[in-house]
Amino acid sequence: MCMHDEAVTHYIDMIDQTTLGHRFIKKDFGVTPRVGWQIDPFGHSAVQAYLLGVEIGFDSLFFGRIDYQDRAKRKNEKSLEVVWQASKSFGSSAQIFAGAFPENYEPPPGGFYFEVNDPSPVVQDDINLFDYNVQERVDDFVSAAVSQANITRTNHIMWTMGTDFKYQYAHSWFRQMDKLIHYVNMDGRVNALYSTPSIYTDAKHATNEHWPVKTGDFFPYADRANGYWTGYFASRPALKRYVRMMSGYYLAARQLEFYNGRSNTGPNTDSLADSLAIAQHHDAVTGTEKQHVANDYAKRLSIGYTEAEKLVASSLACLVESASHTGCQRSTTKFQQCPLLNISYCPASEVDLSQGRNLIVVVYNALGWARDDVIQFPVFNENVIVHDSEKREIVSQIIPIADAFVGLRNSHVNAYLGRSPVETPKYWLAFTVSVPPFGFSTYSISSAKRAGAHSSKSSVYTFRSEKSAVEVGQGNLKLTFSADKIKHANYVNSRSSVKESVEQTFSFYAGYNGTGNDKDPQNSGAYIFRPNGTFPINPESQVPLTVMRGPVLDEVHQHVNQWIYQITRLYKGREHVEVEFIVGPIPIEDGIGKEVATQITTTMETNKTFYTDSNGRDLIKRIRDYRTDWDLEVNQPFAGNYYPINLGIYIQDDKKEFSVLVDRALGGSSLVDGQIELMLHRRLLLDDSRGVAEALNETVCVLDQCKGLTIQGKYYYRIDPIGEGAKWRRSFGQEIYSPLLLAFSEEDGDKWMNSHVTTFSGFDSSYILPDNVAVITLQELDDGKVLLRLAHLYEMGEDKDLSVMTSVELQKLFPKKKIGKAAEMSLSANQERAEMEKKRLVWKTEGSSRKQAVLRGGPVDPAKLVVELAPMEIRTFVIDFDHQFHHVFAA
């Protein structure tokens, strides 16, 4: 649907938006695209090349932007065009012909811009006029062609005739190009023709040339010495979080749409699909658009969410009532959801339970594994009790809502809804839920009637003394903070015997503002990260630690300064640390834009090396101040070492690996050995001259009073013995992407558990997915068929137990239906996979011709319907069910 970004997009979103576009083109025009045209994204990812290239049937991929140092070297070596082998797991079996343009996406130098007001001389071919210039213009053309031919292999070159905002009057272009082609071909030195990228690809392939091989990716991208396009990895962090939340919600909503039966007339997930697709654009989720355009993307997402929310509520109502066999036309259950739970606002849970009313919470799990997790939501009443679907009382905890969150809630509810909340709840209620795969469990919250039967109140301690130390954590993992060094904690996991000192700090980079001794006036802005000094953010006074403990979780609250608040949280039975932060409004009264980062520092010796994900999928090795493809001249030691992060980042030494996972796309690095840095928020006062023509200065306005944007978010960290971190990164990464979906209802008395279905799983009751597989798509298409994608979550060699061939029994995923046919498709589901493989061009490469052994799942036996998945493999199926078995969901 759009030319998506490649740095801050999640691979599931890239697949979904490409599928939407490709199926539209197939349906309306009968065309199957075979060339990728990613000419404007600001750097290029490994996942784009092998997954959104090879796996959707592309023979080639063309782009405009690569690092200026890389481009200079490639021109010398004639290696702007390569065969890109971007996957470590698939090697040469997933290679694509890739071409970078010599000068971004522009016509060649020499005066070939033909918009009405462009200064390039037109071809004047009337011999009676003084400015007749045919030979001159032909010579210009031939000179430019020969110049490009000297940096290009084979005798075919591509001219990209146009750039941004051109062809507003197309006639002026085509009139000149018609003349140039005519006279240049009469001249005979070069042959010029109108072409397409696929014609060009076939011409290149036909030459039988051996091409240089490219591995890895094209990040980070700089277009000049101080122009590193690494700021956008973190620009507009609230929009980035909204896109990620909607992405996970869309995945769950499509599952529920399938279980309930799709309605083409609505409500359905189509509007959310459209708005999420366009939000992947390289000037959308990137944060590199004007403010009113960012508002429009958010508005579209909100409209899509509102419709999907209705669908989710009606599907869940249908599923909880299916015991009564009345079908879903007359479901009476009304479910509410809480999209503003991140700012502690949930009207559905903020209800009075004193008159014998019960709050019902249905918890849906979109993952293919059974899941135990903690949920929490605001409540008014501290004397409450929680029961599961078997009517057993379960352990729960009441946690006071911190003042920082109350302020956030009240101002933002007003900003979003145009009204202030009537009352503010004082507490969070937290408890552990157990939910089956692709299914739900039900919990009931009521007022505690008898003494002793109620949620445990958190014990709250405030530590001011300089000598006291405080330990939190109730399972294998414990953190010990010392009150005199509030940035420091000792991390000890008694199960894995991992011990490490962890220091967590904040700092800001001052945005360069075009002044100073440097002759280059490049500013920091929406695209560009150009710091003018880095400054630690120290607590403004001896800040006390507030510690909250209880049977479900422990929290340590730190008021770092007036605009940074942080909670470090450990859950009973989990072995990772959750850090929740509130950052903003970033102060700009001193006239300096600021880019706020957090650092987590350990004693590990990591030798300049760290690993970041490619679009949430493959993990790529990074080395500080180093590039694999050329000798890097370091001009920006901070900005030039920043990389995009969608899933996480990790470092390792010979004993341990330290992983940090994130809740949205952002930028990060390891600028110091043993340390991981994440950029959390940016507020800048000047434009960076790359096309936005606006400063990145986001504000939120309430009652005509505007303040800088505040963001709230989370990251998670864990330290494992060397070689054991992948399990947590992959499995918990799925949990971050697909949070549990909560739906609330109320009832009088406690009849719900007897009159409704209280637990449900879409899978066969005895079946869960293997630990290394996720269902990344389950979607009923508008023709009644079902789109299913299965993804292996591990790379080759990533984990000793889970980087292996695995299998999924398709029929077990659909116990109430009979699969008639499961056709394996290309990744974008616009052609059968076998047909795609038959058409694929095979490219020759320089150097070793030895083929590496590559693991791939075998064909699917239509009788057994078992799908094999090799490491990193994603397989896509369109499934036809026997319709006599269709939609029978009796309890």
Protein Blocks (a to p, Z undefined) as FASTA:
>chain_A
ZZcdfklpcfklmmmmmmmmmmmmmmmnopacfbdcdfkbgcddfklmmmmmmmnopabd
cdfbdcfklmmmmmmnopmbccddfbfklmmmlcccddddfkljaddehijafbfklcbd
cddfbfkbmklcklmmmmmmmmmmmmmmmmcgcjbdcddeddehiaklmmlmmmmmmmmm
mmmmmnomaccddddfklmmmmmmmnopacdddehjdddcdfbfklccfklmmgokllmm
mmmmmmmmmmmmmmmmmmnopafkbpcfklmmmmmmmmmpcklmnopacfklmmmmmmmm
mmmmmmmmmmmmmmmmmmmmmmnonojmlccbdcdddfklmnopafklmccfknopacdd
ddddfbfbdcddddddddfblbbcdddfkopacddddddddfklmmmmmmmmmmmnopac
fbdcfbdcdddddddehiaddddddddfbghiacddddddddfbfkbccdedjblbccdd
dfklmmbccdddfklopacddddddddddddehiajblblcdcdfklccdebjaddddfb
dcdddddddfkbccddddfblmbccdddddehiacdcddddedjddfklopacddddddd
dfbdeehpacddeehiaccdddehiafkbccddfblmlmmgccdfkbccdddfkbccddd
dfbdcddddfbghiacddfbdcdfbdehionopacdddddeehiacdddddddddddddd
ehilmmmmmmmmmmmmmgcdddddddehjlklmmpcfbdcfbdfkbccdfkbccfbdcdd
fkopacdddddfbdehkamklmccddddfklmmmmbccfbdcdddfkopacfklmmmmpc
cdddehjfbdcdddddddddfklopacddehiacdddddddfklgoiacZZ
